[in-house]
């Protein structure tokens, strides 16, 4: 039970984590270029850890069904990841004081959450969705920045 030497499954999980870390790293690299506090390493590790948690839970077939009842639901792991990553993301949000207070770090928190979602998608075998969301995140992060600059230039 504790020592599962199912090498093919473990190698697939390592491959999934690598893919998730690459995709999370792409999002993190964009944050790094934008000079944000949570960058490449943070996003890479969040995506990889989320993927590992979910992949291990999904691979634990012998835990899933005992007789005709479900003993452990791996989707609860996904819910726990969302909760944990939310706390991590909340740590990147700050409010600057003063008369005209501003809230910052919301986009970085959202990208950390997105990196975790990408990791979960990879772990569940949804590679096209994971790559697609990574590309969409880059379009939102970079593309919207260009639109914001153009709008400010027009003002």
N, C-alpha and C positions, 0 to 999 in steps of 0.2 A: 504494500500500500504506500509506504513512504519512499521506497526506492523504485521508481519507474524507469526502467532502462529501455523504453521504447524510443530508440535512437531516431528513427525516421520522423516521428512526431516532434521530438525535441529539436531536430534540425529544421523542420518546417517552422516551428515557433521562433527559432533564432532568425531564420530568414524573414519572417513576418516583422519581427522587431527591427531588423535592419531597414526594411522598406519603410516602416513607420517612422524610424528615426531620420531617414533621408527626407521624407516628406515634411516632418515637423521641422527639420533643419532648414528646409527651403523657406518656410514661413518665418522661422527665427532669424534667418539671414536677412530677410527684408526688414525685420524689426531692428536688427543690428545696423543696417544701412541708414535707418531712420534715427539712429542714436537713442534707442529706447532702452530702459533698464533691463528688461527681460528680452534677451536676444537669442542667438543661435544655440548656445548650450542649454538654456532653459527649455526652449521649445523642443529641441531634440530629445532631451530627457523626459519631458512630459509625454510626448507622443510614444516614445519607446516603452515607458513604464505602463501607460494605459494599455498599449498593445499586449505587453507581457501579462498583466493581470487578467485581461480578457481571454487571451489565447490559452493560458493555463486553465482557467475556469472552463472554457469550452472544450478543452481536450480531456477533461476529467470525466470521461464517459461512465466509469463505474460508480461515480457519485450521483449521477443524474437521476437514475430510476432504480428504486428498490421495489421489486414486485410491480404493482400497478400505480404506485404513487411517486411523485417527484420529490426527491430528498433534498436536492440543492438546485437552485435555479441560477445559472450563470449570468442571467440578465440583472440579478441583484448586484453582481460585481460591477456591471456597467453603471448602475445607479450610484453605487458607492464611489466610483471614479469621478462621476459628474460632481458629486458633493465635495469630494476632496479637492478637486481641481478648482472648484468655485472658491474655496477658501484661499488657495494659492493665488488665483487671479485677483481676489479682493485685496490681497496684500500689495498689489501693484497700483491700486487706485488711491489717489491722494487728493486733498483739497488744499489749495493755497489760500491763506487767510487774507484779510484785508477787506476794504470796502467793496471791491469788485472780485469776490472770491470765484475761483475757477476750479472745476473738477478735472483732473488729468488721469491718465493711465487706463481709461476705459477701453480704448482700442487694444492696448497691450493685454489687458485682462481677457478681452474677447478672443484675441489670437491664441492665448494659452488654452482657452476652452476649446477653440477650433483644433488646435494641435492634438488635444486629448481625443476629440471626436474622430480625427483622422486615424489616430492609433487604434481606436476601437473598431473602426471600419476595416482597417487592414487585418486585425485579429479575427474578424468575422468573415474574412474572405471577400470583402467588398472593395477590391482594389481599384476598379474603375471609379467608384464613388469617391474613394479616398484621394485619388489623383485629381479627379474633377473638382473636388472641394478645395484642394490645395491650390489649383490654378485659379479658381474663383476667388479665393482669399487674396491671392496676389493681385488679381484684377481690381478687387475692392481697395486694397491697401495702396497700390501704386496708381491705379487709374483714377480713383477718387481724389488723390493728392494732386494730380494734374488738373482735374476739373476745378478743384478748390483754388489752385493758383490762377487759373484762367479767370475764374469769377472774381477773385480779388483784384486782378489786373484791370478788369473791366469796370470796377467800382471807382 
